[in-house]
Amino acid sequence: MSEKTTNDMLKVKTILIIVLVIITLGIAWKYYKKYRDQEKLKIGEISLTPQKEIKSFDDLVYVFKNGLKLKGFVQIRNFSGQDYSLNQISIDSYSPETEKLIAEQTNILQSDIVLKAKQSTIIPLEYNVDIINALSLFKESKVIPADYTVWKIITHPLQAYKDIKLSNLKMKLKGFIQAEGINMPVDELNYLYG
């Protein structure tokens, strides 16, 4: 090989290395800006309500026959100038005092969710609380007296309905939301009728 060919190859290699370094620095800068702005991702309001309101004794019997179905949302506020892709959301419901698992999130997010810059994003939540866990949740929240059983509620409906304090019904939501490697913990007490 001639000296000119060797010099040309050396120049091409140098240019390729410089281009790769510039591309790598550009990608690194993009990730640095996202991680620098991670404090600007905040969890806003979390709301959860029963699908069937308990307005009568029949509604209460329905809950103890079919379980408690809950729907709501979590709001994520993005105060940064960057968009973030939501990777994972895992928020389960627990009893308020003993933190016993009551229900896992039942809706699986099918599509990609983008947390747009300088906007709030609402993400739906759904839960199904089975009969046993519903009774346990009602007792621990002091909605019904601790000595009540499903049988006692059915055999003494008028007394049971008089003793109900729905405004006490609450559950703890715990878990996390992950967007592009940034974890936002969730640990919030939520009143269902309040």
C-alpha positions as CSV (number, residue, x, y, z in Angstrom):
1,M,0.0,0.0,0.0
2,S,1.1,3.5,-0.7
3,E,1.6,6.1,1.9
4,K,-1.3,8.2,0.4
5,T,-3.8,5.3,0.8
6,T,-2.7,4.7,4.4
7,N,-3.2,8.4,5.2
8,D,-6.6,8.4,3.5
9,M,-7.7,5.4,5.5
10,L,-6.5,7.0,8.7
11,K,-8.5,10.2,7.9
12,V,-11.6,8.1,7.3
13,K,-11.2,6.3,10.6
14,T,-10.6,9.5,12.4
15,I,-13.8,11.1,10.9
16,L,-15.8,7.9,11.8
17,I,-14.5,8.0,15.4
18,I,-15.4,11.7,15.7
19,V,-18.9,11.1,14.3
20,L,-19.5,8.2,16.7
21,V,-18.3,10.4,19.6
22,I,-20.6,13.2,18.6
23,I,-23.6,10.8,18.3
24,T,-22.8,9.2,21.7
25,L,-22.5,12.6,23.4
26,G,-25.8,13.7,21.8
27,I,-27.5,10.6,23.2
28,A,-25.9,11.0,26.6
29,W,-26.9,14.7,26.7
30,K,-30.5,13.7,25.9
31,Y,-30.6,11.2,28.8
32,Y,-28.8,13.6,31.1
33,K,-31.5,16.3,30.5
34,K,-34.3,13.7,31.2
35,Y,-32.7,12.6,34.5
36,R,-32.0,16.2,35.5
37,D,-35.7,17.0,35.0
38,Q,-36.9,13.9,36.9
39,E,-38.0,16.0,40.0
40,K,-40.4,17.7,37.7
41,L,-42.5,14.5,37.3
42,K,-45.1,14.5,40.1
43,I,-48.0,12.3,41.1
44,G,-51.1,14.5,41.3
45,E,-54.6,13.4,42.4
46,I,-55.5,9.8,42.9
47,S,-59.2,9.1,42.9
48,L,-61.0,5.8,43.4
49,T,-64.7,5.2,43.9
50,P,-67.0,2.2,44.0
51,Q,-68.8,1.5,40.7
52,K,-72.0,0.8,42.6
53,E,-72.8,3.3,45.3
54,I,-74.2,1.9,48.5
55,K,-77.4,3.9,49.1
56,S,-79.6,1.1,50.5
57,F,-79.4,-2.2,52.3
58,D,-79.9,-4.0,48.9
59,D,-76.8,-2.3,47.6
60,L,-74.8,-3.5,50.6
61,V,-76.1,-7.1,50.1
62,Y,-75.0,-6.8,46.4
63,V,-71.5,-5.9,47.5
64,F,-71.3,-8.8,49.9
65,K,-72.6,-11.1,47.1
66,N,-70.5,-9.9,44.2
67,G,-67.6,-8.1,45.7
68,L,-66.7,-4.4,45.5
69,K,-65.7,-3.1,42.0
70,L,-63.7,0.2,42.0
71,K,-62.8,2.6,39.3
72,G,-60.7,5.7,39.3
73,F,-57.6,7.3,38.0
74,V,-54.1,8.6,38.9
75,Q,-52.9,11.9,37.6
76,I,-49.3,12.4,36.6
77,R,-48.0,15.9,36.2
78,N,-45.1,16.6,33.9
79,F,-43.6,20.0,34.7
80,S,-40.5,19.5,32.6
81,G,-39.9,20.5,29.0
82,Q,-39.4,16.8,28.0
83,D,-41.9,14.1,27.1
84,Y,-41.6,10.8,29.0
85,S,-42.9,7.3,28.0
86,L,-44.7,5.4,30.7
87,N,-43.0,2.0,31.1
88,Q,-45.0,0.5,34.0
89,I,-47.7,1.2,36.5
90,S,-48.3,-1.1,39.5
91,I,-50.6,0.2,42.2
92,D,-52.3,-2.3,44.5
93,S,-54.9,-1.6,47.2
94,Y,-54.3,-2.6,50.8
95,S,-56.3,-2.4,54.0
96,P,-55.7,0.9,55.8
97,E,-54.3,-0.3,59.2
98,T,-52.7,-3.8,58.7
99,E,-51.8,-3.2,55.0
100,K,-53.1,-6.6,54.0
101,L,-53.4,-6.9,50.2
102,I,-57.1,-6.3,49.3
103,A,-57.0,-6.2,45.5
104,E,-54.6,-5.9,42.6
105,Q,-55.0,-3.6,39.7
106,T,-57.1,-5.3,37.1
107,N,-56.7,-3.1,34.1
108,I,-53.6,-3.6,32.0
109,L,-52.6,-0.6,30.0
110,Q,-52.7,-1.8,26.3
111,S,-51.2,1.2,24.6
112,D,-48.1,3.3,25.1
113,I,-48.8,6.4,27.3
114,V,-46.7,9.5,26.7
115,L,-46.4,12.0,29.6
116,K,-46.4,15.2,27.5
117,A,-44.2,18.1,28.5
118,K,-45.9,20.7,30.7
119,Q,-49.2,18.7,30.9
120,S,-51.1,16.4,33.2
121,T,-51.9,12.8,32.1
122,I,-54.8,10.8,33.6
123,I,-54.3,7.1,33.8
124,P,-57.3,4.8,34.6
125,L,-57.3,2.4,37.5
126,E,-59.7,-0.6,38.2
127,Y,-59.9,-3.0,41.1
128,N,-62.2,-5.9,42.0
129,V,-62.3,-6.6,45.8
130,D,-63.7,-10.1,46.5
131,I,-66.3,-10.8,49.1
132,I,-64.0,-11.9,51.9
133,N,-61.6,-8.9,51.4
134,A,-64.6,-6.5,51.1
135,L,-65.8,-7.7,54.5
136,S,-62.3,-7.4,56.0
137,L,-62.0,-3.9,54.5
138,F,-65.4,-2.8,55.9
139,K,-64.4,-4.1,59.4
140,E,-60.9,-2.6,59.4
141,S,-62.2,0.8,58.2
142,K,-64.8,0.6,60.9
143,V,-67.7,0.8,58.4
144,I,-69.3,-2.1,60.2
145,P,-68.6,-3.3,63.8
146,A,-65.7,-5.7,64.1
147,D,-67.9,-8.6,65.4
148,Y,-70.2,-8.5,62.3
149,T,-70.2,-11.4,59.9
150,V,-71.9,-11.7,56.5
151,W,-74.4,-14.0,58.2
152,K,-75.2,-11.5,60.9
153,I,-75.7,-8.8,58.3
154,I,-78.1,-11.0,56.3
155,T,-80.0,-12.1,59.4
156,H,-80.2,-8.7,61.1
157,P,-80.4,-6.3,58.1
158,L,-82.0,-3.4,59.7
159,Q,-79.6,-3.3,62.6
160,A,-76.6,-3.8,60.3
161,Y,-77.7,-1.0,58.0
162,K,-78.2,1.4,61.0
163,D,-74.6,0.6,62.2
164,I,-72.9,1.3,58.8
165,K,-70.6,4.3,58.6
166,L,-69.7,4.5,54.8
167,S,-67.7,7.7,55.3
168,N,-65.1,5.6,57.1
169,L,-64.5,3.3,54.1
170,K,-60.9,3.7,53.0
171,M,-58.0,1.8,51.5
172,K,-54.3,2.4,51.1
173,L,-52.9,2.5,47.5
174,K,-49.3,1.4,47.3
175,G,-47.0,0.8,44.4
176,F,-45.0,2.7,41.8
177,I,-45.2,4.3,38.4
178,Q,-42.1,4.1,36.1
179,A,-41.4,6.3,33.2
180,E,-38.1,5.8,31.3
181,G,-36.3,4.4,34.4
182,I,-37.6,7.1,36.8
183,N,-39.6,5.5,39.7
184,M,-42.3,7.5,41.4
185,P,-43.5,5.7,44.6
186,V,-47.2,5.7,45.5
187,D,-48.3,5.4,49.1
188,E,-51.7,7.1,49.7
189,L,-54.7,6.6,51.9
190,N,-57.9,7.0,49.8
191,Y,-61.4,7.5,51.2
192,L,-64.0,5.8,49.0
193,Y,-67.0,7.8,50.4
194,G,-65.8,11.0,51.7
